[in-house]
Amino acid sequence: MADVNLTIRPQSFKLSHVWRTSIQNAYNGNEKRTMLYTWPRVILDVEYILSQNDRINWFKRNLIQKDTLTWAAPIWSDETTLTSQAASGQKILAVGSTDTRHFYNGRQCIIISASSFLSYEIGTIASFTSTEITLVDNLVSTWGAGSIVAPWYDFRLEDEQEIGALFQKLQKIELKLTEEFKTLRTFSYTVPASAAPTYLTYDLFLYKAANPIQYNYKRPYEGGQFLGLGYYTDQFASGKNLLKMKTSLVRTSRADIWSLLSFFDSKMGRFNPFWIPTWSKDIIATTAILSSDTIINIEDISYTTFYLLNEIIGRYVYIRFPNSTYVCRKITDASASTITLSSAIGTAVALADLSNLLISFLMLCRFDIDTIEIDYQTKTFATSDLFFAGLLDNTIIT
């Protein structure tokens, strides 16, 4: 049981899922990754703008004595409401929806009066469906339709907090709440399936990125020079590079937000690999394409010199057609002005439509973060910054 129940609604809300991955790097850039968490911890970053004395004083007295203790708070982005009265003595809550929310069997939820943040009741979830939650114990109080229902988590505060006084009756406080884990968990957690399409056994990350995308290239070497000539030795074989990407996503529905969280959790942060397109026009087709074609005429990018000898980098492509369908292919051969695909491209593209044809390199990668943060503008509109790191050592099954 928490020492402080924080039921005041914040003005801004960010939610993070946190994994932990240990990575050991070999001299040649290969990795050995070890999963340290078996379920993601939740972090909330919340901001309160306080204009009522009772709320200002509530924070002050609790921060004085209880800031090092356990604080519990709702996952406000996941709130739903009672669709009918929940009477004292019953266990079943009829709610708007539990879908794409942090409800789990064995974890807690809270019912909060829509008119008073100090009026609430906490229960443990025995089971739930899309529109119904069954509690372990009977309700003590009766709650009317429209009451708020949300997942309820125990958290720990950082060791220092600050209340900023904008005016005497307008004060601001920001809190970072990290999920408490001091006893063995009693709820069940299963790593979610990503529900993403796959190519050659790996998931495809095809969430369209917001522009601009940032690219990073790193090719380590060792060098030595004192007073005379310098001597330099590459660590990597020819054609290998530690490619990285950074981008932002905009999610415009609860389902979109949950889909992103599920994909990230399915990879357990930095642990599991997947494909991502560069979303650049890395290869430019120059003549019309038949659906049966395997040889595509392209602008000369010195492909045979810079890419054909590689195992992964530049050898796999994401092809998005003008009608927004796509295929993934391996480039098996090339000349100065052509590439040869592993199988027919499958869709015809007229000469006039080539400007709307996207051929991007597919990067085999992992997330370069163990924490994903969802910055909620509303409960159904959010942004997230994402970081990816290319892999050099995975074997592709073709």
C-alpha positions as CSV (number, residue, x, y, z in Angstrom):
1,M,0.0,0.0,0.0
2,A,1.3,3.4,-0.9
3,D,2.0,6.1,1.7
4,V,0.7,8.9,-0.5
5,N,-2.2,8.7,-3.1
6,L,-1.7,11.4,-5.7
7,T,-5.1,11.8,-7.4
8,I,-4.8,15.4,-8.6
9,R,-5.0,15.6,-12.3
10,P,-1.8,17.1,-13.9
11,Q,-1.7,19.7,-16.6
12,S,0.9,17.8,-18.7
13,F,1.7,14.1,-18.8
14,K,4.6,12.0,-20.2
15,L,4.8,8.2,-19.9
16,S,7.9,6.1,-20.4
17,H,8.5,2.4,-20.7
18,V,11.9,1.4,-19.4
19,W,13.9,-1.7,-20.2
20,R,17.6,-2.5,-19.4
21,T,20.0,-4.1,-21.8
22,S,23.7,-4.8,-21.2
23,I,25.7,-4.6,-24.4
24,Q,29.3,-5.8,-24.9
25,N,31.0,-4.6,-28.1
26,A,33.7,-6.5,-29.9
27,Y,36.6,-4.8,-31.6
28,N,35.0,-5.3,-35.0
29,G,31.6,-3.7,-34.0
30,N,29.7,-7.0,-33.3
31,E,27.6,-7.0,-30.2
32,K,26.6,-9.3,-27.4
33,R,23.3,-8.1,-25.8
34,T,21.9,-9.4,-22.5
35,M,18.3,-8.7,-21.4
36,L,18.3,-7.5,-17.7
37,Y,14.5,-6.7,-17.3
38,T,11.7,-9.2,-18.1
39,W,9.0,-6.5,-18.0
40,P,9.1,-2.7,-18.6
41,R,9.0,-0.3,-15.7
42,V,6.8,2.8,-16.0
43,I,8.0,6.3,-15.4
44,L,5.6,9.3,-15.3
45,D,6.7,12.9,-15.8
46,V,3.9,15.2,-14.7
47,E,3.5,18.9,-14.3
48,Y,0.9,20.6,-12.1
49,I,-0.3,24.2,-12.3
50,L,-1.9,24.8,-8.9
51,S,-4.3,27.7,-8.4
52,Q,-6.3,26.4,-5.4
53,N,-4.9,26.7,-1.8
54,D,-6.1,23.2,-0.9
55,R,-4.0,21.6,-3.7
56,I,-1.0,23.8,-3.1
57,N,-1.0,22.9,0.6
58,W,-1.7,19.2,-0.1
59,F,1.6,19.0,-2.0
60,K,3.6,21.0,0.5
61,R,2.6,19.0,3.5
62,N,3.2,15.7,1.8
63,L,6.5,16.7,0.3
64,I,7.7,17.8,3.8
65,Q,7.3,14.3,5.4
66,K,6.7,11.8,2.7
67,D,8.8,12.5,-0.4
68,T,11.0,9.5,0.3
69,L,8.0,7.1,0.7
70,T,5.9,5.4,-1.9
71,W,3.5,7.5,-3.9
72,A,0.7,6.0,-6.0
73,A,-0.8,7.7,-9.1
74,P,-3.1,7.0,-11.9
75,I,-2.0,6.4,-15.5
76,W,-4.0,9.4,-16.6
77,S,-3.6,8.8,-20.3
78,D,-5.4,5.5,-19.8
79,E,-8.4,6.8,-17.9
80,T,-11.9,5.5,-18.8
81,T,-15.2,6.1,-17.0
82,L,-18.0,4.0,-15.4
83,T,-20.8,3.6,-17.9
84,S,-23.3,2.6,-15.1
85,Q,-23.4,2.9,-11.3
86,A,-21.1,0.6,-9.4
87,A,-22.8,-0.2,-6.1
88,S,-21.3,-0.9,-2.7
89,G,-20.9,-4.7,-2.3
90,Q,-20.3,-5.5,-5.9
91,K,-17.1,-6.4,-7.7
92,I,-17.9,-5.6,-11.4
93,L,-17.2,-2.2,-13.0
94,A,-18.8,-1.5,-16.3
95,V,-16.5,0.9,-18.1
96,G,-16.1,2.6,-21.5
97,S,-13.1,0.6,-22.6
98,T,-10.0,-1.2,-21.2
99,D,-8.4,-1.6,-24.6
100,T,-4.9,-0.2,-25.3
101,R,-4.5,0.7,-21.6
102,H,-2.2,-0.4,-18.7
103,F,-4.7,-2.7,-17.1
104,Y,-3.3,-6.0,-16.0
105,N,-4.7,-8.9,-13.9
106,G,-3.2,-8.7,-10.4
107,R,-2.5,-4.9,-10.7
108,Q,-4.6,-2.2,-9.2
109,C,-7.1,0.3,-10.6
110,I,-8.6,3.4,-9.0
111,I,-12.1,4.9,-9.1
112,I,-12.1,8.7,-8.6
113,S,-15.1,10.9,-8.2
114,A,-15.5,13.2,-11.2
115,S,-16.2,16.1,-8.8
116,S,-13.5,15.7,-6.1
117,F,-10.0,14.4,-6.3
118,L,-10.1,13.4,-2.6
119,S,-12.9,11.0,-3.1
120,Y,-11.7,7.6,-4.5
121,E,-11.4,3.9,-4.0
122,I,-8.7,1.5,-5.0
123,G,-9.1,-2.1,-6.0
124,T,-7.1,-5.1,-7.4
125,I,-8.1,-6.4,-10.8
126,A,-9.0,-10.1,-10.9
127,S,-9.9,-10.1,-14.6
128,F,-11.2,-7.8,-17.3
129,T,-12.8,-7.6,-20.7
130,S,-12.9,-4.7,-23.2
131,T,-15.8,-3.1,-21.3
132,E,-15.8,-4.7,-17.8
133,I,-13.4,-5.0,-14.9
134,T,-13.9,-7.5,-12.1
135,L,-12.2,-6.7,-8.8
136,V,-10.8,-9.1,-6.2
137,D,-12.8,-7.5,-3.4
138,N,-16.2,-5.9,-3.2
139,L,-16.5,-2.2,-3.4
140,V,-16.9,-0.3,-0.1
141,S,-18.6,2.8,-1.6
142,T,-21.1,3.4,-4.4
143,W,-19.8,5.2,-7.5
144,G,-22.0,6.9,-10.1
145,A,-21.8,6.6,-13.9
146,G,-19.1,9.0,-15.2
147,S,-16.7,8.3,-12.3
148,I,-13.1,8.0,-13.5
149,V,-11.4,4.6,-13.7
150,A,-7.7,4.3,-14.4
151,P,-4.7,2.0,-13.8
152,W,-3.1,2.7,-10.5
153,Y,0.7,2.2,-10.0
154,D,3.1,2.6,-7.0
155,F,6.0,5.0,-7.7
156,R,9.0,6.5,-6.1
157,L,9.9,10.2,-6.3
158,E,13.3,11.7,-6.8
159,D,15.0,13.0,-3.7
160,E,14.5,16.7,-4.4
161,Q,11.4,18.6,-5.5
162,E,10.7,22.3,-6.3
163,I,7.5,24.3,-6.2
164,G,7.7,27.4,-8.3
165,A,5.6,30.4,-7.3
166,L,4.4,32.1,-10.5
167,F,2.0,34.2,-8.3
168,Q,0.8,33.6,-4.7
169,K,-2.1,31.5,-5.9
170,L,-0.5,30.2,-9.1
171,Q,2.2,27.7,-8.4
172,K,3.9,25.0,-10.5
173,I,5.5,21.6,-9.6
174,E,7.0,19.0,-11.8
175,L,7.4,15.4,-10.6
176,K,9.2,12.4,-11.9
177,L,7.6,9.2,-10.7
178,T,9.5,5.9,-11.2
179,E,7.6,2.7,-10.7
180,E,8.3,1.1,-7.3
181,F,9.7,-2.4,-7.3
182,K,10.6,-3.5,-3.7
183,T,8.6,-6.7,-3.5
184,L,8.1,-9.5,-6.0
185,R,5.4,-8.7,-8.5
186,T,2.1,-10.5,-8.2
187,F,0.7,-9.6,-11.6
188,S,1.4,-11.5,-14.9
189,Y,3.2,-9.8,-17.8
190,T,3.8,-11.3,-21.3
191,V,6.0,-9.5,-23.8
192,P,3.6,-8.3,-26.5
193,A,3.7,-9.3,-30.1
194,S,4.6,-6.4,-32.3
195,A,1.8,-7.2,-34.9
196,A,4.3,-5.8,-37.4
197,P,4.8,-7.3,-40.9
198,T,8.1,-9.2,-41.3
199,Y,10.8,-9.7,-43.9
200,L,13.3,-12.6,-43.7
201,T,12.1,-13.4,-40.1
202,Y,12.6,-9.9,-38.7
203,D,9.9,-7.3,-38.0
204,L,9.6,-4.2,-40.2
205,F,9.3,-0.9,-38.4
206,L,7.2,1.0,-41.0
207,Y,5.8,3.8,-38.8
208,K,6.3,6.8,-41.1
209,A,8.8,9.2,-39.5
210,A,8.3,12.9,-39.2
211,N,10.9,14.8,-41.2
212,P,13.7,15.6,-40.9
213,I,15.5,12.4,-40.1
214,Q,19.0,12.6,-38.7
215,Y,21.7,10.1,-39.8
216,N,24.9,9.3,-38.0
217,Y,27.9,7.5,-39.4
218,K,30.8,6.1,-37.3
219,R,33.7,4.1,-38.5
220,P,36.3,3.7,-35.7
221,Y,40.0,3.6,-36.3
222,E,43.2,3.6,-34.2
223,G,45.8,6.2,-34.9
224,G,49.2,7.1,-33.6
225,Q,51.4,10.1,-34.3
226,F,54.1,11.9,-32.3
227,L,56.6,14.0,-34.3
228,G,56.6,12.2,-37.5
229,L,54.3,10.3,-39.8
230,G,50.9,9.1,-38.5
231,Y,49.8,5.5,-38.6
232,Y,46.1,4.6,-38.8
233,T,44.4,1.2,-38.7
234,D,40.7,0.6,-39.3
235,Q,38.8,-1.5,-36.8
236,F,36.1,-2.5,-39.3
237,A,36.2,-4.4,-42.5
238,S,35.6,-2.5,-45.7
239,G,32.1,-1.4,-46.2
240,K,31.0,-1.6,-42.5
241,N,29.8,1.4,-40.6
242,L,28.0,1.9,-37.3
243,L,24.9,3.6,-38.8
244,K,22.4,5.4,-36.6
245,M,19.2,7.2,-37.1
246,K,17.1,9.6,-35.1
247,T,13.6,10.7,-35.8
248,S,10.3,11.7,-34.2
249,L,6.8,10.1,-34.5
250,V,3.5,11.7,-34.2
251,R,0.7,9.4,-33.0
252,T,-2.9,10.5,-33.5
253,S,-5.0,7.9,-31.8
254,R,-4.9,5.7,-28.7
255,A,-4.5,2.6,-30.9
256,D,-1.5,4.2,-32.6
257,I,0.2,5.1,-29.3
258,W,-0.4,1.6,-28.0
259,S,0.9,0.1,-31.2
260,L,4.2,2.0,-30.8
261,L,4.6,1.0,-27.2
262,S,3.9,-2.7,-28.1
263,F,6.5,-2.6,-30.8
264,F,9.1,-1.2,-28.5
265,D,8.2,-3.7,-25.7
266,S,8.3,-6.6,-28.2
267,K,12.0,-5.6,-28.8
268,M,12.6,-5.2,-25.0
269,G,14.3,-1.9,-25.6
270,R,17.8,-2.4,-27.2
271,F,17.6,-6.2,-27.1
272,N,15.9,-7.5,-30.2
273,P,16.7,-6.6,-33.9
274,F,14.3,-5.5,-36.6
275,W,14.4,-3.7,-40.0
276,I,13.8,0.0,-40.7
277,P,13.9,1.9,-44.0
278,T,16.1,4.9,-44.2
279,W,13.1,6.7,-45.8
280,S,15.6,8.3,-48.3
281,K,15.7,7.9,-52.0
282,D,18.9,5.9,-51.8
283,I,18.4,4.4,-55.3
284,I,16.8,6.3,-58.2
285,A,15.1,4.3,-61.0
286,T,15.5,5.9,-64.4
287,T,13.2,3.9,-66.7
288,A,9.7,2.4,-66.5
289,I,9.4,-0.9,-64.6
290,L,7.3,-3.9,-65.4
291,S,5.9,-6.0,-62.6
292,S,7.9,-9.0,-63.8
293,D,11.2,-7.1,-63.8
294,T,14.1,-8.2,-61.6
295,I,16.6,-5.8,-63.2
296,I,16.0,-2.1,-62.5
297,N,17.8,0.7,-64.3
298,I,19.2,3.2,-61.9
299,E,21.2,6.4,-61.6
300,D,24.9,5.5,-61.1
301,I,25.8,5.5,-57.4
302,S,28.9,3.3,-57.7
303,Y,26.8,0.5,-56.2
304,T,29.3,-2.2,-57.1
305,T,32.1,-0.4,-55.3
306,F,30.4,0.8,-52.2
307,Y,27.6,-1.7,-51.4
308,L,27.7,-4.9,-53.4
309,L,30.5,-6.5,-51.3
310,N,28.7,-5.8,-48.0
311,E,26.7,-8.4,-46.2
312,I,23.9,-6.2,-44.9
313,I,24.5,-2.4,-45.5
314,G,22.9,-1.4,-48.8
315,R,22.1,-5.0,-49.8
316,Y,18.4,-5.0,-48.8
317,V,15.8,-2.4,-50.0
318,Y,12.4,-1.2,-49.1
319,I,10.4,-0.3,-52.3
320,R,7.3,1.8,-51.8
321,F,5.2,2.2,-54.9
322,P,3.2,5.3,-55.9
323,N,0.0,3.5,-54.8
324,S,1.6,3.2,-51.2
325,T,2.0,-0.6,-51.4
326,Y,5.5,-1.9,-50.8
327,V,7.9,-4.9,-51.2
328,C,11.2,-5.7,-49.7
329,R,14.0,-7.3,-51.8
330,K,17.6,-8.2,-51.6
331,I,20.0,-6.8,-54.3
332,T,21.8,-9.9,-55.6
333,D,23.9,-8.2,-58.3
334,A,24.5,-4.8,-59.9
335,S,26.3,-2.9,-62.7
336,A,27.1,0.8,-63.0
337,S,23.5,1.5,-64.1
338,T,21.4,-1.5,-62.9
339,I,20.5,-3.5,-59.8
340,T,19.3,-7.1,-59.8
341,L,16.6,-8.0,-57.3
342,S,16.2,-11.4,-55.6
343,S,12.8,-11.7,-57.2
344,A,10.4,-9.8,-59.5
345,I,9.5,-6.4,-58.2
346,G,5.8,-7.3,-58.5
347,T,4.3,-3.9,-59.4
348,A,4.6,-1.9,-62.6
349,V,5.7,1.7,-62.4
350,A,5.2,4.0,-65.4
351,L,7.9,6.5,-66.4
352,A,5.7,9.4,-65.3
353,D,5.3,7.9,-61.8
354,L,9.0,7.3,-61.1
355,S,9.2,10.5,-59.0
356,N,6.8,8.9,-56.6
357,L,8.7,5.7,-56.3
358,L,10.8,5.3,-53.1
359,I,13.7,2.8,-53.0
360,S,15.3,3.0,-49.6
361,F,18.0,0.9,-48.0
362,L,16.7,-1.4,-45.3
363,M,18.8,-1.1,-42.1
364,L,18.9,-4.1,-39.8
365,C,19.0,-2.4,-36.5
366,R,17.9,-2.3,-32.8
367,F,16.6,0.6,-30.8
368,D,19.4,2.7,-29.4
369,I,17.3,3.5,-26.3
370,D,16.1,1.4,-23.4
371,T,13.5,4.0,-22.5
372,I,10.7,5.2,-24.8
373,E,8.9,8.4,-23.7
374,I,5.4,9.3,-24.9
375,D,4.7,13.0,-24.7
376,Y,0.9,13.3,-24.5
377,Q,-0.6,16.5,-25.9
378,T,-4.1,14.9,-25.3
379,K,-5.1,11.4,-24.4
380,T,-5.1,10.5,-28.1
381,F,-2.4,12.7,-29.6
382,A,1.3,12.2,-28.6
383,T,4.8,12.5,-29.9
384,S,7.9,10.4,-29.3
385,D,11.6,10.7,-30.2
386,L,13.2,7.5,-31.4
387,F,16.8,6.4,-31.9
388,F,18.1,3.4,-33.9
389,A,21.5,1.7,-34.2
390,G,22.4,-0.5,-37.2
391,L,23.8,-4.0,-36.6
392,L,26.8,-5.5,-38.3
393,D,26.8,-9.1,-37.1
394,N,23.3,-10.7,-37.6
395,T,23.0,-13.6,-40.1
396,I,20.2,-13.0,-42.6
397,I,18.2,-16.1,-43.6
398,T,17.4,-15.7,-47.3
